[in-house]
Amino acid sequence: MKKQRISMRQAKPGMIVADDIYNASNQLVISKGIMLTDRIITRLKFNSITEFNIIVSEGKDTSEPQKAPEPVKEVSYSEKVRTSAEFKEFQQSFNQKVDSFKGELDKLSDANEPIDVSGLLEHTSDLLEKSRNGIHVFDMLHCMREHDDITYVHCLNVSLLSNVFGKWLNLPEKEIELLTLAGLLHDIGKLSLPNELINKQEKLTPTDYVTIKTHTLQGYNVLKSKDLDPRIANVALMHHERCDGSGYPYKLTADKIEPFAKIIGIIDVYDAMTSARVYRPALSPFQAISVFESEGLQKYDPAYVLLFLEKIIQAYVGNKVRLSNGKEGEIRMINKHALSKPIVQVGAAFLDLSKEKDIIIEALL
């Protein structure tokens, strides 16, 4: 058996993985002998795998990836959003809010600093007023994904999406306000970590991950002394806990996790997946949903995660998409049993992606 090392850029469906692939936390991502599919490639990207070994036939060299056909020049869905006056206004306001939010969040690291809840929530409410509806907020944020998101940007994103999700859950207004504030403050513990670690341009090492994981306890210690609803501090502590006990810092199971932390945990991961990193590009909403379906339905509360994913997908019914086989079509119907695999009309034909295991939605058009 001949092995060859390839980069993620060279990965293509049909290749056979030569060795077990582990992520930086030493968790098995893909077993050796597995044939790559579009979904598996997406999983590898999400786990920040940059290169791995494949099995190649004698005399065959995959070091030079096959040249892809020239794409048809077409204005993408994201480009349409980016050129709109609404987006330009939203982006300008967002950047201003991040700058002011940064100063306020930095002050909160001081245990003696009082918290201005109304002032903090104003950052989110002003941006929400510039959006037509919940999914419009998602569209605005998806179109600002070219660069790595710093902690402040990520917290503001999670806050906006938490407000939208709270409305989808039909929570009372006061509860939505608390959930929004929890989103703003969930990662405050990262401000206690070394800047060189938070802003590291290379892939994180296992040692880096051990340090990063302390941000949940750091955040809890900062917020528990503030005059806040205790759920806010618990979200900072528990937003990386998972219902199957695989999370951190305490490996809590579903019944022990604060409900708000379950909600913020879903949004936190979704925002991370759909944000660009130096070591991987941003995943599309459909690729992110595919990862949730294949890896997350045991980790997250079904009452929350299924509604969250379904609402996102429903918003894109009628949108044109490009499939991984190069064909283009229009989303016609959602499959509730495979949300990332809707029915797509391609020309006069209807393609049920739930029956096409190796075809995924690659991009919105």
N, C-alpha and C positions, 0 to 999 in steps of 0.2 A: 504493500500500500504506500503510495506516494502522497506526502502532504505538501501543501503550499500555504504560506501566510498571505492573507489578503486584507485590505482595508474595508470598512463598511461601504465606502464608495463603490467598491467592486462587487459587493454582494448581489447575487441575482437568484430568483426562484429556480429551483432544480439543483443547486449546489448541495453537496453532502458535507455536513460538519464533521471534522476529523477528531476533535477532542471535546470533552465537556467544557462548557463556557460558563464562567462564574463572573459575577459583578464585583464591585469594589468591597461590598460587605460580605464576600465569600458565599453568596447564595447562588445555587445552580440556576442558570437562566435557560440553557438549552443543553440537552444531552448529546453525546457524540452519536453519529450515525443518522441524525435527523436531517431530512431534506428541507432546505429553505423554501419558505413560501413568503408572500408579501406580508402576511400577518406576523410571521416569525421574525422577519427583517425589522418590522416596526417594533417588536418587543426588544430586539437587540439594541436598536437606536435608543429606546426609552431607558434601557439599563446602561446607557453610555458606553457600550462596547465599541471600541474603535478599530480593532483588528482581531482576527482569529484564523485558525487553520481549517482548510477544507481538503477533501480527498480529490485528487486529480488523476486522470489516466496517464499512463506512461507516454511521455512525449507531448503532453498537452500543457500549455502554459497560459494561465489566466491573468498574468501580471498586467497585461494591457486590456482593460475592459473594452467590450465591443462598442463600436461607435453607434450612438443612438441616432435614429433618424431626426432630421431637422424638425423641430416642433412647428406646428402651424401658429402663426402669430395671431393671438387673440387677446383681447382685454379680459383679464381674469376678474373674478368676483371681488377679490381683495383690492385690485386696482380701481375698480369702479367705486368701492367704498372710499378709498384713499383720496380720490379726486373730487369727492363731494364736499360742498361747503360745510355740511354738518360735521364731517370728520375733521376738517382743518380747524374748526372752532373748538371741537372736543379736544383735539390734540394740544392746542395752545393752552386751553384751560387746565388740562391734565398736567402738563409740564409745570405750570405755575403752582398747582396744588401740591405736587411732589416736593417742590422746593420749600414751601412753607410747612408742609407736614414733616419734613426731615428735621427742621429745627424743633418742632414741638415734641417729636418722638425722642429725640436725643435728650431733651430735658427730663423726660419721664424716667430715665435710668437712675436719676437721683431719687433716693428713697424719700427725701423730705419735700420733693416737688409736688404740689397739688395737681390734680388732673382736671382739665377743662373739657368735660364730655361734650358740651354743645359746640365748642370750638373745633374739636376733633371731627365730630360728625358733619360739620359744615363742609368739610372737604368732599365727602361722599355725596351729600345731598345736592350740592351745587353741580356736580358732574351728572348726577342722575336727571336733573332738570333739563340737561342738554341732550337727553336721549329720548327717543320716541317710546320705547318699550324695553322689556327685559332682554330680548335677543339682540336688539340694536346695541345694547351695552356690550354683549359678547362680540359682535361684529367690530365695534370700535376698538376693543382691546386686542382682538386677533390681528388687526391691521397695524399694531405698533409692536411687532414681534421681531424686528430685524436684529436687535441688540440684546445682550444679556440684561436681564432684569435685576437691578439691585434690590436690597431688602425693602427699601421704602416703596419702590414701584410695585413690587410683589404684594406688599401689605395693602396698598391702595386698590390694586386689582381684586384681591380676595375680598376686601370690604364691599366693593361694588357688586361683585357676583353674589356675595352673601345676602345683600339686600334684595337682589332679584330672586334668589332661591327662596328666601323667607316669604316673599309674596306668592311664589308658586306653591308653597306649602300652606298658604292661607293662615299664616301666623298672625296674631294680634299685632297692631302697630308698635306697641311697646316692646314686644318680643323681637320684632324685626329690627328695631333700633338697637337693642342689646346685641343681636347677632351681627349687625353691621359693625358695631364697636369692637366686638370680639375679633372680627376679620381684620380690622385695622391694627389691633394689638397682638395678634396671635404669635408673631415672630419677633417680638420686642427683645427676647432673650438673645438674639443674634447680635445685638448691638453691644453685648458684653464680651463677644468673642474677638480675637485679633483681626484687624482689618485685612491683613495679608491673607488670612484664611478665607474670609467671606468673599474677597475680591480675587481669589486665586484664578489665574487664567488657564491652568492645566487641570486635567482630570484629578479629582480628589483621591487621595490614597486611603487605605483602610484606617490608618491612624488619624487622618483628617476627619473621617466620618465619626470616629469615636468622640472627637472634640466637638464636632458640629452637633451631635446628638445631645450635648449638655445644654443646648439653648432652650429646651423645654423647661428644665428645672430653673435655669437662670430667669426665664420670663415669668414663671410662677412666683419666684422670690421677689421680683420687682413689683408685680401687680397685686400680690396678696396684701401688701401694706397700704394700698390705695383705697380711697372711698368708692368702691365699685361693687356691683353685683358679683358675688363669688364665682359665678359661671364664667366671667371674663378671665380670671386667673386660671380656672380649670381648663379652659380652652387652650391657653398657652402651654399648660402642662400636658394635656392629653391629645392634641391634634395629630400626633403621630402614632397613637394607639390604634390597633385594628381589632375588629370584632372577633377574629379567629385567634387572638393572642399573639400575633406575630409582630406587633408594633413595639414602641418604646415610649417612655423609659421603664415602665413597670410590667409590660406584656399583659395588660388588662384585657379581659374578654368583654363581649358586647354589653352585658348587664352592669358592668362596673364603669363604663365610659360615659362621661357627661354628654347628653344628646347634642348640645351645641358643638362639642368637640367632634362628634361624628360628622356633622354637617360641614364644619370648617375643614375637616380632614379631606373630604371629597373635593371641595373647591380648591384647596391648597395643592393637591396632586394634579387636578385638571389644569390649573394655571401654570404649574411647573412643566407639564407635558407640552402645552401649547406655547411655551416661551422658548426662544432660541438660547442655546448655550454655546460656549466656545468649542465644545467637543461634540455637539450634535445640533442639527437644525430643529426648528419648531415642528411639532407634529400637527397635522390637520385635525379639526374636530372629530372627523370620522376615524382617523388612526388612534386618537386618544380614547374614543369610546370603545374601539376594538380592544385596546389594552385593558380597560376596565372590565370588559366582558370576559376576556380570557384569564385575567389574573385577580380581579378585584371583587367579584360578587360574593366571595366568602369573607373578604376583609372589611367590607363596608355594609352598613345597615341597609337591607334591601328596600325598606320603606323610603329611604332617602335617595340612594344611588340610582334606582330604577326610574324614579320620577325625574331626577336631575338629567339623566341621559336621554330619556324620552322627550322631555321638553326641548332639549337642544336639537335633537333630530327632527322633531315635528316642524321646527322653525325653518328647516331647509327643504321641506317638500315643495316641489316646483322649481327648485334651483337646478341649473345645468352643472354637470360634474364631468370630470375626466376620470376614466377608470384606468387601472394599472395595466390593462391590455392595450392601452392607447386609444380606445374608443371613447366617444363622448355621448352623453345622454342626459335625461332629466329625471330627477327623483319623483316617483309617482305615488308610492305607498310605503309606509313603515311596517317592518316586521317586528312585532313586539318581543318575539323570542330570539331575535338577532338584530339588535338596534343598529349596529354598524353595517348591516347587510340589507338595505331596503330593496324594493323593486324599482328598477331603472328602465325607462323607455329609451331604447337605442334605435333610432329610425322608426320603423313600424313595429318592431319587436319589443317584447317586455322581458327583461332579464332579471330573474330572481337571484340576487347575489348570495342569498343564504344557501343556494344549491351550487354555487360556483366558489368552491373553497379557496381557489388561488387568485380570485379577482377581488380587489378592494377599490374603494373610492380614494383616488389619489389627490384630487384637488377640486375645489369649487371653482366654477367658471363664471 
